[in-house]
Every structure is written in C-alpha cells, then in structure tokens.
Amino acid sequence: MPGVVVVGQVARDLVLVVDRVPEEGGSADVRERRELLGGKGANQAVACRRLGAAVELLGVVGADRAGEDVLAQAAADGIGVAGVLRREGVPTALLVDVVGPPGVRRLLEDVAPGALLTPEDVRARAGLLRDADAVLVQLQQPGPAVVEALAAAGGALVVADGAPADARTRRRVLDAADAVRADGSEAEALVGWAPRGVPETVRAAQELLEEGPRVVALAAGETDVVAWAGGHVVLPHLGEEPVDPTGAGDAFVAALAVALLRGEDPATAAWWAAAAAAQVVGTPGGRPHLDPDRLRETVRRHRGA
C-alpha cells in the first residue's frame, strides 16, 4: 500500500467515562479511565494504518515522559515517528475527553504553543512529504506551517482537514489540496459564508470545487455532504446511537484519503468515510478500531439500501 504522511497534532488522550457530566460545583465518579495516543494527527495516522496504509507522522511532542509514551504507542501501532519532533521545555499536548451519557461529551485541551509545528519544523522534514503518495494536513496547525507542508507535498494526493487560519492559508489550501473536509463549525472559515442545512451545504461544496479541489466534504448537521465535479452524495450518520463523537471526523478523513489513494471514485470513497466514522463513535475516545471487512459490509448494506 502506498505511503501516507499525516501532518498534525500528536497528544496524550485521557478518556474519562462517567454516568453523568456534573453541573458547576458538582462531582461524578469515573466509571472507566483510558490513557491513549491521541490528537487529530495521531488519530488519522492510526486510522490510515488500520486501513492498510504505511504511515508516517509529522508533529511535535514534548521531551517528557508523556512524549515518550505516545511515541512508543505510535510505534507499537506500526506508525513511523521519525518525523515527530521532541521539543525541550514544552509539555506534550493533553486532551481530556469526559464522556457522559451516550453522545454527550466535554473535551478539554491543553496544547502549548510550542507543541505546534513551525515552518522550520516542516522544512526539516520535507523529504518525508516529497516521498509520500498521500499527505494529510490538519489546518489546526499554524498557517505558515500548513503552507510549508502543502508546498513540500509535491505530486502527492493532498487532503486538508479543518478551518484555515487566515485568507492566505485558505487560498493555498484550495490551490494545493485534492480534497478538503470541514465540520459544521469549520465550514464558514473554509467557504467564506455559513451554510445552513443540506441544500446550502451542497451549494457551498460546489463553490469550493470551482476554487481548485476535486473532492469537498462538509458536515451538515446529522449528515455529511461529499461533492465532486458533476455529482454529490448526502451521507447519513451510519451505525447505532453514538457513545462518543470524538475522532469521528478523523476516521472520516483517513478513510476518504485511503479510498481515493486506492483509486476509488469519490462516491465510493465518501461511503467508506461515513462507515469509518460510524465505527469510531461506538466506543469512548477518539482512537479508531477500524475493521476493513466490517467497513466494506457497512458500505454495501447502506449504499444498496
């Protein structure tokens, strides 16, 4: 399988499952506790690996014990970590995911500025990007680092996820990316106006296609719209009632990228993405436990319905 480089956040995830999320001043017993490799970049890297791709991470962790632990977990997952910088004096990012009743969660993020990529970090690892078959770029990283990653990606399939930091970054993303994806809160920054409902989201995706990408995926409430030249599909959220939505978007992006890299048409890639997201939301935490056979069965069942 061709190689994927994921440019983005590498963090330690602390997942706390409670029967109820307490009100201000209240407390709740923790029913389940999990400590995981996390962050958007790592989540997407794990998902790509589970779907059969060879994967390298490009990100930042601290020169601390938490950084050692998350890199060891990534390596155990079969992910290359030569592109991950260990920064002295910076704590590894910590994400606390408090999961209450099904579908209810609170996410607390402790991400120091030094845990984000700089243009110099990206330039120092440009060889990874030049040699990749696909590059996944999280737009939550600073704009200059994103621009540097896009420039270094060469002829790779480029998939950008999130909201661009500024107008210059937005322009570079739309010029360079083969596919872009944004959730409901990010779409306005990517589109330039706030789509409401499915028809407006379809129109927004079609407008973005005219600016450069060949595939655009935008969330629209309880559905996702994926559009390409000459067509689009509106995807329901598949699966059972979600336990925790954390990581669903990351699995969506990873599956979309891997399917496109394998030469699938955009409609098929879109269904792969929806099925991958459905697998992730069934368990607490954003770590994807993807089963390719189950994913294919989900696609077959729902696409044929």
Salt bridges, closest charged atoms under 4 A:
ASP19 OD1 - ARG31 NE 2.79
GLU35 OE1 - ARG12 NH1 3.86
GLU35 OE2 - ARG33 NH2 2.64
ASP69 OD1 - ARG65 NE 3.10
ASP77 OD1 - ARG287 NH2 2.65
GLU120 OE2 - ARG123 NH2 3.19
ASP121 OD2 - ARG87 NH2 2.96
GLU148 OE1 - ARG123 NH1 2.98
ASP161 OD2 - LYS40 NZ 3.58
ASP161 OD1 - ARG181 NH1 3.25
ASP175 OD1 - ARG171 NH2 2.96
ASP178 OD1 - ARG214 NE 3.99
GLU207 OE2 - ARG203 NH1 3.37
GLU211 OE2 - ARG170 NH2 2.87
GLU211 OE1 - ARG171 NH1 2.88
GLU222 OE1 - HIS237 ND1 3.53
ASP224 OD2 - HIS237 NE2 3.44
ASP250 OD1 - LYS40 NZ 2.66
ASP293 OD1 - ARG296 NH1 3.08
GLU297 OE2 - ARG300 NH2 2.63
GLU297 OE2 - ARG301 NH1 3.80
